[in-house]
Amino acid sequence: CIPANQERFANGKLVTVQFHPSAQVVMTAGHDRSVSLFQVKNFSLNPKIQSIYLESFPIYKARFSVDGEQVIATGTHHRMFFVYDMMAGSIIPIPKVRGVEEKFLRNFELSPDGSFMLLIGTSGYLHLLSMKTKELISSMKVNGRCTASAFTPDSSKIYSYSKEGEVFIWDVRSRKCLHKFEDEGSLEGKCIAVSKNNQYVACGSSSGVVNLYTTDVCLKENHPKPVKAIMNLVTSATCVTFNPTTEILAVASRDTDEAVKLV
């Protein structure tokens, strides 16, 4: 296959590549302050649909909304974020979320049912926003610093991974902590994923080890035993993700070239 963004290569580091949830479109976004959309066609050309430029806003992360009508983009050093409404063709700045006191907002997750946006703040705070209004519903707090979070497929729970290697499980409706467990052997938590069938949780740490747990054990035990410990990465695991049918787990590290493994 030719490069997805053949029609417009980025001038800086790419931080996001994501397929549209329903259309044959791929999005790229990165440090050159732009979000680009390309049509995924055949093997000869992927025509560029459009690029939007966000002035003095190097992008940290961008994601399609679940309905595919919006793109949410956060910056590397900003407390504001942008919503690009693809239907209206308008860029909407969200200058500050009332009740969220953070110097900058970078990492976030969107719930699979399209209802919530979870902002991962500093000092262990997690801010749950309404996807419709982008207003704060409630804040939660983990011990230490939160490095990554993931919604369960039914959007009823959130798994939050702390820098200290603890995983907190939250009930989205009550915002109460249901349980917490320690990720075995983790010196520093980096990334987490829940499989689409809600069977597995994968935790990636700074040592490069990715532990795979079954969700029922995670909800009961404080020191669960992993079903499998994946040792193939030699640098920090920075990305774990399951394929839609929960048959493959991708583990990757951005700290070295070609550090992508499919398990």
Secondary structure, 3 states (H helix, E strand, C coil): CCCCCCCCCCCCCEEEEEECCCCCEEEEEECCCEEEEEECCCCCCCCEEEEEECCCCCEEEEEECCCCCEEEEEECCCCCEEEEECCCCEEEEECCCCCCCCCCCCCEEECCCCCEEEEECCCCEEEEEECCCCCEEEEEECCCCEEEEEECCCCCEEEEEECCCEEEEEECCCCCEEEEEECCCCCCEEEEEECCCCCEEEEEECCCCEEEEEHHHHHHCCCCCCCEEECCCCCCCCEEEECCCCCCEEEECCCCCCCEEEC
